[in-house]
């Protein structure tokens, strides 16, 4: 087995992780954060530590490997975000066995989810302090938490329909301004409670071109943008690369490109599948489902992304591949067989999602002093179900979906609208020569964090080793 060569900062990070303290591992895109995680896990397991590896997205979990799962699965949280605040700490079966928890892509972990994770860890640690406690006949120390990521990459996703509830639930407890717009984990009280030791990796491993690396850092921090634009436009590939993936700012743009590629396939093998919908389900309900559309058109030879986590662990949300067969198995159930980009054949069946509706409901109750007070509660109910293949056509993908991946060649639409979006897109490439920009680059497309957030990062987070 080839020995992994580590630079000094990577070695220092591993030493800190092995010391037992809580660690925030950060660094620019391509600095080898995943390598540090993988080598740390090997060292921890050599010391007979149980390591729970999780990530905020299925793509990130797949990229780490080593049996990583999503944070929702690791902590038994589900996806009902509004339950996070008031739920008691839950000791998941994973967590009860863990000595160390590692969470990747922490930048995309929303503050409410992070708070729930920490609540669970604290509940587990309190249990371990109880007299007579043992796990499999052994005493366990407090859970060590390692979080990994870069807050200058893509921010947490806050859907429009979530914002009112998040402000209602958390707005008075967290820092003003950016918190309810971005929801970064480091704004939460839970982050401060963990007392992270921070390590920043600086030597980039993915790209070897020193000039390109300098440009990436300028993009990240919003510096020298005229020089950045001139460099990228003069050094990019002048022609569209037909076989390379397309990274675009929105799902709508990705759909348009994907439809053009679909039309080039043999129409005789094309299949259309309608979702199976039951109960009181409206268009608004379907519109908000992210894993599939009501009408799905697929074909043999189509490039696809799987958009759910398989119950048997065969694939995760974000797995890329190509459809190689569409047939009927399990009686009359249709199976779509996909050859993943890693060379594994997986069978994909319809995935069921329960449809729930939520709202804020007010009621009047008697307070401790007998006065009448207004109590606000989140109410939810299941109104139906939606079944569809968790598949999206993926010659083109949104920049958000590309985070954590690397491409030798890539076509990029530079018309970005979110902080860190342009940086993530460009840093997916191994070199500037492997990029073709699908439109002229404008200054306004290169967005970074607000001055307020950068100030907080510098003052509180980046007391870095």
Buried (B, 14 or more C-beta within 10 A) or exposed (E): EEEEEBBEBBEBBBEBBBEEBBBBBBBBBBBBBBBBBBBBBEBBBEEEBBBBBBBBBBBBBBBBEEEBBBBBBBBEBEEEBBBBBEBEBBBBEBBBEBBBBBBBBBBBBBBBBBBBBBBBBBBBBEBBEEEEEEBEEEEBEBBBBBBBBBBBBBBBBBEEEBBEBBBBBBEEEBBEEBBBBBBBBBBBEBBEBBEBBBBBBEBBBBBEBEEBBBBBBBBBEBEBBEEBBEBBEEBBBEEEBEEBBBBBBBBEBBBEBBEEBBEEBEEEBBEEBEBEBEEEBEEEBBEEBBBBBBEBBBBBBBBBBBBBBBEEEBBBBBBBBBBEEBEEEEEEEBBBBBBBEEEEEBBBBBBEBEBEBBEEEEEEEEEEEEEEEEEEEBEEEEBBBBBBBBBBBBBBBBBBBBBBBBBEBBBBBBBBEBBBBBBBBBBBBBBBBBBBBBEEBEEEBBBBBBEEBBEBBEEEBBEBE
